[in-house]
Amino acid sequence: MPMKPLRVLVVDDDRGLCEMLRLVLEVEGLEVVTAHHVIEAEKRIAERLPDVIVLDIGLPGIDGVFYCERLRESLRTRRLPIIAISGSEEAGRRARLVGANAVLIKPLEPLHLLSTVHRLCAPGGEDDEVTATSGEILRLIDIGQRQHELLTDTYRQILEALLDALESRDSGTSAHSRRVSAYATRLTLELDPSLLDDPTLEWGFLLHDIGKIGIPDHVLLKPGPLDPDERRCIERHPVIGHRMVGHIPFVQGRGIEVIRSHHERWDGLGYPDGLAGERIPPAARIFSVADTLDAMTDTRPYREPFRWSDAVDEIVRMRGSQFDPDVVDALIGAEPDLKSSHETHPPVAVH
C-alpha cells in the first residue's frame, strides 16, 4: 500500500510566495495546504494535522514568533516540525528560542526548503545530520532542473499572454511589437552583435510597451493629439512596464533596460528619467531608432503612414539630438535589410 504524501502547511500572508512554494513542493509529490494568517492556519490544523509547518515570522496581527510559541504549548502540535522563514537573522533567532526546528532566511531558496522538509520528516528528524550521499545530491540536482524547466515555461506563457493582451487592446499598433523587434535585432547586429548574447534582450524588444496595459483607454486609444495631462499619463508607461515585469528573470538584464529607457533621448529631453548620451543603456538607444522608424511607417487611426524614405530622412535629421549618432549611422548601413523586412511584413491597415 503506497505511503501517504507528506502534508505541508504553509502559513504566509504573501500569496505569491505561497503559490510558488505550492508549485515547488507539489512537483515533488508533497501535499500542500496554505493559510495567510493565524486564524486560517488554526482551521487547517483542525481539519487535519500536517506533517510539517512552514511558518512566516512576519505575519500581520498575531506574529509568527508568538504563534510558534503557541504551537509548542499545544499537546496536539508540540512535536510537529516547524520551519520558520524570516527576513532577518534576529527574528530567526527569536523563532529558534520558542521552538522552531529550522530557520530559513528570505529570499527563500526552494531547494533548501525541500531538503529541510525531508530532513525534519525523516527518521531521526532534526537529530539526523548525516551528510547527503552522492545519490541525494544528484536527486536534488534533478529536482532543480525540473523546477527550472517548469518555471521557465510558466514565465514564457505569462509574457506571451501579456504581449497578446497588449496587442489586442492597443489596436492601433497591430503587430508593431514583433515587427519593431525584427528592426531592432537587425540594428543591433549592425552596431554591436555582442548585445544579442543577452537572452533577455528579445523579450525587452517585444514587451517594450507592456506598461501601456496600465494606461486608461480614453488616453491610449484617443484618435487624435493628446493634451498635456494625457501626455503625462502616457509617459508613465515605461515605469509601469518596469514594475509589471521587472521581477521576471526573462527580462532582468538588457531587456528591462529597453522597457524602461526606450523613450529617453540623446539630448536628455526624453522620459522617464531624463537620461542623456551614453547614460542611456545601449540597447535602449538602438531600440529607440527602430521604434520610431516603425511608428512613423505604421498605419494609425489618426494619420496615414510616412513614406519609408521620409521616415528615414526624419531620423537622420534628429541624429545627435533625439538619437545616438552611431545608431543612426547603423540605420543607414542596414537600411536595405530593414526596408526589405518592412515590405515583406507591412503594417496592416486599421479601420
VEXLOGU-330211 format. One line per field, with one value per residue (C-alpha): residue in three letters; chain; x, y, z. Coordinates in Angstrom, 3 decimals. Each point is the difference from the previous one (the first is absolute). Layout:
REM residues N
residuo	ala,...
cadena	A,...
xx	X,...
yy	Y,...
zz	Z,...
This chain:
REM residues 351
residuo	met,pro,met,lys,pro,leu,arg,val,leu,val,val,asp,asp,asp,arg,gly,leu,cys,glu,met,leu,arg,leu,val,leu,glu,val,glu,gly,leu,glu,val,val,thr,ala,his,his,val,ile,glu,ala,glu,lys,arg,ile,ala,glu,arg,leu,pro,asp,val,ile,val,leu,asp,ile,gly,leu,pro,gly,ile,asp,gly,val,phe,tyr,cys,glu,arg,leu,arg,glu,ser,leu,arg,thr,arg,arg,leu,pro,ile,ile,ala,ile,ser,gly,ser,glu,glu,ala,gly,arg,arg,ala,arg,leu,val,gly,ala,asn,ala,val,leu,ile,lys,pro,leu,glu,pro,leu,his,leu,leu,ser,thr,val,his,arg,leu,cys,ala,pro,gly,gly,glu,asp,asp,glu,val,thr,ala,thr,ser,gly,glu,ile,leu,arg,leu,ile,asp,ile,gly,gln,arg,gln,his,glu,leu,leu,thr,asp,thr,tyr,arg,gln,ile,leu,glu,ala,leu,leu,asp,ala,leu,glu,ser,arg,asp,ser,gly,thr,ser,ala,his,ser,arg,arg,val,ser,ala,tyr,ala,thr,arg,leu,thr,leu,glu,leu,asp,pro,ser,leu,leu,asp,asp,pro,thr,leu,glu,trp,gly,phe,leu,leu,his,asp,ile,gly,lys,ile,gly,ile,pro,asp,his,val,leu,leu,lys,pro,gly,pro,leu,asp,pro,asp,glu,arg,arg,cys,ile,glu,arg,his,pro,val,ile,gly,his,arg,met,val,gly,his,ile,pro,phe,val,gln,gly,arg,gly,ile,glu,val,ile,arg,ser,his,his,glu,arg,trp,asp,gly,leu,gly,tyr,pro,asp,gly,leu,ala,gly,glu,arg,ile,pro,pro,ala,ala,arg,ile,phe,ser,val,ala,asp,thr,leu,asp,ala,met,thr,asp,thr,arg,pro,tyr,arg,glu,pro,phe,arg,trp,ser,asp,ala,val,asp,glu,ile,val,arg,met,arg,gly,ser,gln,phe,asp,pro,asp,val,val,asp,ala,leu,ile,gly,ala,glu,pro,asp,leu,lys,ser,ser,his,glu,thr,his,pro,pro,val,ala,val,his
cadena	A,A,A,A,A,A,A,A,A,A,A,A,A,A,A,A,A,A,A,A,A,A,A,A,A,A,A,A,A,A,A,A,A,A,A,A,A,A,A,A,A,A,A,A,A,A,A,A,A,A,A,A,A,A,A,A,A,A,A,A,A,A,A,A,A,A,A,A,A,A,A,A,A,A,A,A,A,A,A,A,A,A,A,A,A,A,A,A,A,A,A,A,A,A,A,A,A,A,A,A,A,A,A,A,A,A,A,A,A,A,A,A,A,A,A,A,A,A,A,A,A,A,A,A,A,A,A,A,A,A,A,A,A,A,A,A,A,A,A,A,A,A,A,A,A,A,A,A,A,A,A,A,A,A,A,A,A,A,A,A,A,A,A,A,A,A,A,A,A,A,A,A,A,A,A,A,A,A,A,A,A,A,A,A,A,A,A,A,A,A,A,A,A,A,A,A,A,A,A,A,A,A,A,A,A,A,A,A,A,A,A,A,A,A,A,A,A,A,A,A,A,A,A,A,A,A,A,A,A,A,A,A,A,A,A,A,A,A,A,A,A,A,A,A,A,A,A,A,A,A,A,A,A,A,A,A,A,A,A,A,A,A,A,A,A,A,A,A,A,A,A,A,A,A,A,A,A,A,A,A,A,A,A,A,A,A,A,A,A,A,A,A,A,A,A,A,A,A,A,A,A,A,A,A,A,A,A,A,A,A,A,A,A,A,A,A,A,A,A,A,A,A,A,A,A,A,A,A,A,A,A,A,A,A,A,A,A,A,A,A,A,A,A,A,A,A,A,A,A,A,A
xx	0.000,1.580,0.938,-2.002,1.871,1.404,-2.483,1.595,-1.845,1.440,-1.000,0.918,-1.924,1.927,-2.381,2.540,2.586,-2.608,-0.796,3.680,0.613,-3.081,1.359,3.443,-1.172,-2.832,2.387,1.807,-3.170,-0.692,-3.516,-0.149,-2.629,0.359,-1.173,0.512,-0.489,-0.095,-3.768,0.022,2.978,-1.925,-2.875,2.359,1.537,-3.459,-1.005,3.037,3.343,2.870,3.334,1.973,-0.775,1.787,-0.643,0.706,1.234,-1.240,-3.743,-2.471,-1.898,1.199,3.623,1.772,2.182,-3.041,-1.825,3.006,0.071,-3.720,0.449,2.674,-2.334,-2.781,0.056,-1.220,2.757,2.885,2.028,-0.754,3.073,-0.160,2.105,0.020,0.640,1.118,1.406,2.504,2.508,-1.274,-3.586,1.365,1.877,-3.195,-1.831,2.667,-0.368,-3.730,0.325,0.494,1.948,1.608,0.210,0.323,0.808,-1.778,0.353,-0.977,1.880,-2.585,2.532,1.225,-3.572,-0.665,3.115,-0.864,-3.537,1.372,2.663,-2.443,-2.564,2.529,0.671,2.126,-1.389,2.179,2.471,0.817,2.779,1.616,1.642,-1.949,1.173,1.023,-3.341,-1.899,2.064,-0.802,-3.666,0.025,1.709,-2.697,-2.710,1.606,0.129,-3.650,-1.093,2.048,-1.640,-3.462,0.581,1.531,-3.087,-2.249,1.869,-0.048,-3.754,-0.547,2.057,-1.657,-3.439,0.964,1.200,-3.241,-2.019,1.850,-0.379,-3.708,-0.627,2.125,-1.493,1.889,3.319,-1.044,3.122,2.239,1.793,1.133,0.871,2.034,1.789,1.251,1.216,1.759,1.690,1.359,1.285,1.664,1.782,1.221,1.213,0.922,-0.825,1.291,-3.138,-2.015,1.879,-2.426,-3.136,-2.159,0.454,-2.566,-2.648,0.865,-0.533,-3.337,-1.298,1.289,-3.518,-1.435,-0.603,-2.718,-2.245,-0.131,-1.038,-3.744,-1.768,-1.106,3.687,1.513,-2.637,-0.642,-0.293,1.872,2.655,0.357,-0.392,2.769,-1.660,-0.568,3.595,1.271,-2.243,1.296,3.584,-0.441,-0.094,3.760,-0.056,-3.229,1.571,3.113,-2.152,-2.130,2.716,3.250,-0.077,-0.232,3.383,-0.625,0.366,2.458,2.870,0.143,-3.660,-1.250,2.302,-1.846,-3.401,0.889,2.250,-1.231,-1.460,3.156,1.645,3.664,-0.396,-1.523,-3.518,-1.635,-1.793,-0.402,3.440,1.367,3.139,2.346,2.742,1.798,-1.868,-2.857,0.453,1.385,-2.864,-2.546,1.819,-0.170,-3.613,-1.017,0.964,-1.724,-3.132,-0.189,0.535,-2.852,-2.322,0.460,-0.547,-2.926,-3.668,-1.748,-3.686,0.857,2.500,1.324,3.456,3.125,1.721,3.014,2.530,-1.616,0.129,3.691,0.744,-1.765,2.049,3.208,-1.044,-0.289,3.501,1.801,-3.121,-2.634,2.143,3.485,2.078,1.552,-3.425,-1.183,3.125,-0.827,-3.503,1.453,2.244,-2.817,-2.741,-0.282,-0.672,-2.429,-1.937,-0.152,-1.410,-2.546,-1.144,-0.227,-2.030,-1.761,-2.242,-3.645,-2.384,-2.286,-3.623
yy	0.000,3.317,2.459,3.194,3.079,2.358,2.748,3.454,3.009,3.285,3.018,3.277,3.176,0.260,-1.810,-0.008,-1.729,-2.535,-0.908,-0.250,-2.371,-2.015,-0.385,-1.082,-2.435,-1.586,-0.741,-2.245,-1.807,1.866,1.098,3.741,2.047,3.725,2.588,3.750,0.784,-1.770,-0.505,-1.698,-2.129,-1.178,-1.090,-1.980,-1.750,-0.803,-1.554,-2.263,0.083,0.744,-1.808,3.254,3.729,2.695,3.176,3.600,1.993,3.319,-0.764,2.876,0.154,-2.982,-0.295,-3.238,-0.103,0.185,-2.607,-2.330,0.232,-0.769,-3.051,-1.310,0.398,-2.071,-3.756,-0.584,1.930,0.117,-2.622,1.169,1.103,3.775,1.765,3.737,2.363,3.516,3.107,0.583,-1.995,1.527,-1.163,-3.396,-0.231,0.845,-2.727,-2.505,0.989,-0.767,-3.357,0.231,-3.023,1.883,3.582,1.019,3.610,1.740,0.132,-3.634,-2.641,-2.674,-2.843,0.885,-0.061,-3.353,-1.613,1.430,-1.452,-3.439,0.195,0.940,-2.618,-2.820,-2.574,1.733,3.411,2.985,-2.196,-1.807,2.232,-2.640,1.596,-0.483,-2.896,0.506,-1.549,2.607,2.783,-1.316,-0.180,3.645,0.998,-1.834,1.711,3.363,-0.621,-1.041,2.988,2.325,-1.401,0.332,3.580,0.895,-1.255,1.862,3.282,-0.345,-0.603,3.038,2.270,-1.259,0.523,3.562,0.713,-1.354,2.059,3.176,-0.547,-0.830,3.127,2.518,-0.701,2.904,-1.802,-3.236,-2.223,2.948,-1.827,-2.919,2.128,2.541,-2.859,-1.180,3.523,0.371,-3.388,0.917,3.357,-1.727,-2.381,3.024,1.948,-2.421,-3.711,-0.862,1.567,-2.873,-2.422,1.138,-2.180,2.577,2.507,-1.583,0.101,3.635,0.793,-1.845,1.341,3.578,1.461,-2.462,2.873,1.302,-2.657,2.375,3.049,0.865,-0.725,3.595,0.985,-3.036,-0.220,3.705,0.638,3.279,2.112,-0.326,2.966,0.670,-2.075,-2.898,0.258,-0.224,-3.026,-1.889,0.856,-2.120,-3.223,-0.791,0.142,-2.012,-2.601,-0.156,-0.652,-2.595,-2.298,1.144,-2.912,-2.641,-1.625,-0.017,3.802,0.657,1.181,2.190,-0.829,2.045,2.860,0.153,-0.048,2.882,2.148,-0.305,3.536,1.701,2.439,0.567,3.681,-0.865,1.245,-3.413,-1.920,-1.454,0.736,2.774,-1.995,1.407,-1.289,-3.135,-0.079,-1.491,-3.809,-1.011,-2.366,2.725,2.441,-2.547,-0.843,3.662,0.325,-3.252,0.997,3.417,-1.444,-2.445,2.522,2.448,-2.598,-1.732,0.759,1.717,0.918,3.714,0.268,-1.615,-1.645,1.861,-1.132,-2.127,2.481,2.914,-1.901,-0.795,3.631,1.209,-2.360,1.164,3.593,-0.839,-1.559,1.375,1.526,-2.690,-2.923,-1.385,0.922,-3.477,-1.646,2.272,-0.910,-3.674,0.659,1.381,-3.047,-2.488,1.885,-2.428,-2.931,2.011,1.175,-3.554,-1.176,2.828,-0.944,-3.699,0.632,3.346,1.566,-0.983,2.872,0.829,0.959
zz	0.000,-1.056,2.752,0.321,-1.196,2.589,0.819,0.238,1.442,-1.331,2.109,-1.721,-0.899,-3.298,-2.362,-2.818,2.192,1.146,-3.599,-0.900,2.950,-0.942,-3.546,1.208,2.679,-1.983,-2.872,2.506,1.032,3.238,0.956,0.664,1.801,0.565,2.504,-0.152,3.700,3.353,0.176,-3.400,1.085,3.081,-2.239,-2.248,3.031,1.392,-3.333,-0.098,1.750,-2.404,0.072,-0.007,0.255,-2.014,1.977,-0.970,3.004,-1.408,0.022,0.449,3.297,2.032,-1.066,-0.815,3.127,2.289,-2.092,0.012,3.789,0.120,-2.233,2.347,3.005,-1.633,0.644,-3.561,-1.759,2.484,-1.880,-3.537,-1.975,-0.527,-2.639,0.647,-2.910,0.726,-1.612,2.815,2.006,3.256,-0.569,-0.947,3.329,1.883,-1.898,0.992,3.674,0.011,-1.732,-3.768,-1.240,-2.881,-1.224,-3.661,-0.885,-2.891,-2.942,0.249,-1.971,-0.918,-0.126,3.477,1.294,-1.676,1.479,3.446,-0.168,-0.880,2.709,2.763,-1.050,-0.470,2.743,2.598,-1.003,0.759,1.881,-3.239,-1.328,-2.231,-2.998,-3.220,-2.134,-3.599,-0.995,1.995,-1.558,-3.475,0.956,1.099,-3.252,-1.958,2.056,-0.695,-3.732,-0.156,2.064,-2.181,-3.146,1.545,1.136,-3.363,-1.839,2.450,-0.429,-3.781,-0.002,2.238,-2.243,-3.184,1.560,0.984,-3.534,-1.490,2.486,-0.977,-3.730,0.273,2.089,-1.885,-3.429,-1.546,0.309,-1.720,-0.118,0.912,2.828,-2.132,-3.013,1.956,1.760,-3.397,-0.844,3.341,-0.325,-3.439,1.284,2.935,-2.375,-1.963,3.036,2.818,-0.517,3.492,1.498,-1.450,2.268,2.725,-0.419,1.799,-2.814,-2.336,2.735,0.664,-3.687,-0.076,3.317,-0.267,0.202,2.529,2.437,-2.311,1.534,2.983,-2.060,-0.101,-3.292,-0.514,-0.142,-1.703,-2.731,-0.523,-3.780,-0.013,1.740,3.771,2.324,2.595,2.757,-2.380,-1.196,3.596,0.530,-3.031,0.957,3.114,-2.020,0.136,3.813,0.160,-2.290,2.172,3.060,-1.777,-1.308,1.607,2.449,-2.739,-0.741,-3.770,-0.116,2.855,-2.170,-3.077,-0.547,2.946,-1.052,-3.323,1.707,2.310,-2.200,-3.613,0.102,1.285,-2.422,-0.815,0.998,3.399,-0.803,0.068,2.761,2.601,1.484,-2.206,-0.831,-2.636,-2.303,1.090,3.309,-2.005,-0.173,-3.437,-0.833,0.801,-2.323,-2.798,0.643,0.036,-3.664,-0.987,1.917,-1.631,-3.474,0.418,1.674,-2.884,-2.730,1.749,-0.675,2.914,0.433,0.142,-2.900,-3.128,0.112,-1.085,-3.164,0.893,-1.415,1.859,3.303,-0.481,-0.907,3.154,2.194,-1.681,0.672,3.725,0.093,3.047,1.554,0.504,-1.124,0.622,-3.102,-0.148,-0.059,-2.799,-1.959,0.600,-1.332,-3.212,-0.356,0.666,-1.864,-2.964,2.349,2.122,-3.034,-1.344,3.343,-0.076,-3.490,0.907,3.193,-0.563,2.657,-0.234,-0.679,2.929,-0.715
